[in-house]
Amino acid sequence: MFTEEDLTRALNEAGSRMRKTSAYLVGGCAMIFMGRKVATKDVDIVFESTSDAKDFVSSLQHAGFAQIRKHTRAYDALDASAILEDRRGIRFDVFDRRVCRALEVSEGMKARARHYRTFGNLDIFLVSPEDIFLFKGITEREADLEDMRILAETRLDWDTIERECLSQKGSGRWAYMLGTKLLELRARFGIDSPVIKALMEHADLDLLKRVFSTVITEGKDTFKEISETIKNRYRYSPSWTRRQLGILAKSGLIGVRKEGRRHIYYIR
């Protein structure tokens, strides 16, 4: 575990060798700089371009860091551009715009972030506690649940967390992962969140849409055709299919138009 002094020294070493650029801290290191945490095992840092991420990796290597090629499944899921560590054990997880293959530092996150400090030529921004909470909510690292507890015990804007999660590309997946983590947070620490229901409902709708997207072929399937396919594939009754189509239509995820006496369903 490394302290603010250790991390500041490492960022200075890397930043002094870089061209002018900026990056966002999205994990435990940001929490240290915010005063929410004493030490961390690694630094999650996100750059806005591939060239900036590569420049940082090169600077770290010149400062004595080496790339780690083999790591755990939890780290594989993060999909970092590079993971580097020095002889002291300080680890940097370097990301090119996205974390976990799709969750992006969005314009909303950038607007909520605050400039912390300039290390050489590297301007460091700390994303908001709400956005750190979101990033930690979609990882598989055990230690991130403890950080979520720390963040949740301070005042968080849950509406911001929900809104950001649902605005991301592939939001159904993130809503499910975050909702599951929130359920675990409640079970282990007694910390409840008002957004669990909305997240899980969104995840369920997304799953339903993906299922029906494989059934509704060319935007011209009747209820009879859809229900027969669902029954053959999944053994669900026509009444179940009718209910799910109604839910999806009400949510605006599928459309329905009338052609004579037939109702034609299509994916929006």
N, C-alpha and C positions, 0 to 999 in steps of 0.2 A: 504494500500500500504506500502511496506517495502523497506528499503534502503539497500545499500551494507553492512553497519555495522550490521543491523539486521540479514541479511542472513549469513554473515560471522560467527556471534556468533552461529547461529543454526547449521551450518555445522561443526563448531568446537566441539559443544556439541555431535553431532552424531558421527563424525569421531574419537573422542577420545575413544569411546566405541567399535569400530569395529576391526576386524582383517584386515590385510593389503589388500587393494583392490583399484580399480579405477572405476570411473564413468564419464559419459558425461552429461554436461548441454546443453539442446537443446532449451531453451526458453528465457523468459524475464530475468531470473537471469543471464544467459550468457551474455545478452546484457548489463546488469548493470556492470558486471565485465569487459566488453569490453569498457565501457564508452559511450555506445550508448543510455542509458536509465537511469533515475534517480531512479525509484522505480518500483516494480512489486507486483502482488497479490499472485503469487504462484511460485514454483520452479519445473520445469520439469527435472527430473534426470533419466538417463538410465543406467542400469547395464548390464554386459555381461553374467550373469548367474542368475538362480533362487535363488541359495544359497546366492549370494552377495546381491540381492535385499531384501531377507528375513532378512539378517544380518543388513542391513541398517534400515529396518522397526523396527526391535527389538531395535536397538540403539536409534532411534527416540522416541520410546515408553518409554524407560528408561529415556529419556531427557524431558519427560512430554508431548509428542505428543500423540494424540488419533486418531484412525482410524475413518473416516467418511463413514458411510454406505449408506446414502441417499444423492444424489447429482443430478445436472441437467442433462438433455438429452445430452447437449454438452460435459459434463464430462464423461457420459456413453460411448459416441462415442470414447473417447480417449483410453478406455480399459486399464486403469492403473492397475498395480498389487495391488496397495494400494494408498489411498489418506489419508494423515494425517494432523492434524492441532493442534497447541498448543493454550494455553489460550490467547496469543497475537493475534492470527489469522493468523500466518505464516503457509502456506499450502505447503506440498510437494506432488507432483504427481510422484509416483515411478513406473518405467517401467522395465520390464524384457526383454531386447533386442529389443522389438517392441513398436511402438506407433501407435495408431489407428488400432490395431489388425494385422498389417502387415508391416508397414514402419519401416525398420531396420536401426540401426546404422551400416552402411556397412563398408567394408574395406576402401573404398574411403573416407568416412566421417572420419574414424579414422586417415587416413593419413593427412587429411586437418586440423584436430583438433590440438589445442596447449595446452600444460600443463599450467594450470593457477597457482595452488597452492596445497599444501598438508595440509589437515585438520586432524590432528592426524594421523590416519592410512589410511585416504581416499585421494587418488590422484584425483584431479578434473581436467578434460579436458573440454575445451570450443570448441564445434563444430564451423565450419566456419560460417560467416554471410550468405553465400549462403545456407548452410544446415539448419540453423535456419529458414531462409526464406521458405525453402521447408517444414519443419515441421509445420510451422504456416500456410502454404498454404493448408494443408489438414485437418485442424481442423474446428469445427463449432463455436468456441468461438469468439464472436464479437470483443473483445479487440485485438485479433491476427491480424486483418486487420490493425489496427493502428500501430502495431509493424512492419508489412510488409511495411507500408508507410515509417516508419523511416529508415528501412534497404534499401529500394529501392532508397531513396534520397541520399544515399551514393553510392559508386561505387561497383556494384555487377557484378560477372562473370555469365552472363545469360547462357552461354554454359554449365557451370558446373551444374547449377540448372536443366537445361533440361536433361543433360546426366544422372545425378543422379536419377532424377524422372523416366526416361524411363528404367533405369537399375533395378529398384526395382521389386520384385515379385508383380504381380497384377498391373502392371504399367498403364493399361488402366484406372482403377479407380482413381489412383492418378493424372494422367494427366488431367482427367476431373475435379477433385476437384480443382487442382491448376489452371488450365485454367480458371475455373469459378471465382475463387478468383481474378485472375489477371484482368478479365473483370470488376469485381466490383471495384478493385483498380483504374482502368482507369476511370470508371464512376464517382467515388466519389472524387478522388484526382487528376485526370488528369495525372496519371503516367502510361505510356505505357511500354509494354514489348515486345521485339522482338521474344519471344518464344511462344506467345499465339497460333498462327496459327499451329505450329508444335505439340503442346500439344493437341489441340482439334482434329486435324487430327488423331493423334495416338489414342485418346479416341474413335473416330468414327470407326476407323479400328478395335479396340478391340471389340467394341459392335457388329459390323458386323460379326466378327469371331465367337463370342459367339452365335449369332443368327444362323449362318450357321452350327455351331457345333451341334446344335440340329436337324438340317435337314439332314445333310450328315451322314448317320448312320454308315455304316461299311466300309467306304473308297471305296465304289464301286457304287456310285450313278451317274447316267447319268444326263445330263442337263435337260432332259425331266422330270425325276423323281423329281429333286430338284425344278424346276420351278412350277410343279404341287403342291408340298407341300407348297411352298411359297405363291402361289395364294390362296390355300384353307385356310391357316392359317392367312395370313396378307393382302390378296387382292391386292398384287403387281403383275404387269404384267410380262410376260416372258422377255421382253426387259429390265425391271428394274433388274431382277435377273441376266441376262447376264452381265449387266454393273457391278454389285456388285461382281460377281464371277471374272470378269476381274481385278477389283481393288485388290481383295484379292490375286489373283494369282500373279499379278505384284509385290505385297508387300511381297510375299513369305510366306503368312500365310496359303494358301491352295495350294495343288498341283493338277496337272491334267496329266493324261496319256491316251494314245490312245490304244484302243482295237478294232481292225478292223475299223469300221466306227464310233464307239462310243467314246466319250470323257468321261473318268471316273474321278470324282473329289474326293479328299480326304483331310482331315485335317492334316496339318503338325504337 
